[in-house]
C-alpha cells in the first residue's frame, strides 16, 4: 500500500512537469515579437587613459637582494625629462636619465639591511617612488 502511493505520487509529479513544460513551449512558440520591440545594444570598449605622465622601473637591484659587495649598481628606466633622486640612509644622489630614459648609478651600502628609495620627478611635479631593500652581508649561506 505504501509503495503504491509513492509510485502514484511520482507518476503524478512527472505528468505535471511534462504538462507544464508543454504549455510553456507552446506559449513561447506562438509569441510574436514586433520589430519595434527589438532593441540593439552596442558595446564600446573603454580606452585606458594614463593616470600619470611619468613612470619608473628599476631593474637592478631586486627587492630583498642579499649582496656581498659594498658598492651596488642601481639602474632602470623612466621618462627622459625626469629628475632621479636616489636616497639611502647615508647618501642622496640627484641625476638625470639619458635621452631614452635609462639611468644607472652606483651607491655604497651599510652593513645589514639598506633601504634604497628611487624617486622620479617629472617637470610638472608628478613623482613616482620605488623602495628596495638590499642587505649587505659577507656570511656565506
PEGI-V874542 format. One record per backbone hydrogen bond with DSSP energy under -1.0 kcal/mol. CO is the residue of the C=O (numbers start at 0). NH is the residue of the N-H. Records with the same first field share a line. If there is no record, write none. Layout:
CO=NH / NH
//
This chain:
0=4
1=5
2=6
3=7
4=8
5=9
6=10
7=11
8=12
9=13
10=14
11=15
12=16
13=17
14=18
15=19
16=20
17=21
18=22
19=23
20=24
21=25
22=26
23=27
24=28
25=29
33=36
56=76
59=74
61=64
64=134
66=136
69=108
71=106
73=104
74=58 / 59
75=102
76=56
78=81
82=120
83=94
84=118
85=92
86=116
90=87
92=85
94=83
97=100
100=77
101=97
102=75
104=73
106=71
111=135
113=133
115=131
116=86
117=129
118=84
119=127
120=82
121=124
125=121
127=119
129=117
131=115
132=63
133=113
134=66
135=111
//
